[in-house]
Amino acid sequence: MDGQPRSTPKNSAIVAGFNQFKKLVRSNRAKVVYLALDADSSLIKEVCDLCASAKISPDRGHTKAELGKLCDLEVGCGVCVVPKE
């Protein structure tokens, strides 16, 4: 991989955080969900459970640090979402 998560256009908006993730998935507005490899186990379970109920397969190929950079954050990010257009 080249460091960029797959399916993420460079100009695409990406939303960071668990609350935003829940909101987008529950309203069927999540295009792609990224879940960090090194996320807390309780976060992993909650994200995977909600994704399964929405029939979304989260991308687990990146670390919190990588997802944080993707979201233009100075800290790591456990979960982020590319919303549907």
Beta strands, then each sheet from edge to edge (+ up, - down):
strand 1: 15-16
strand 2: 30-35
strand 3: 79-83
sheet 1: 1+ 3- 2+
end
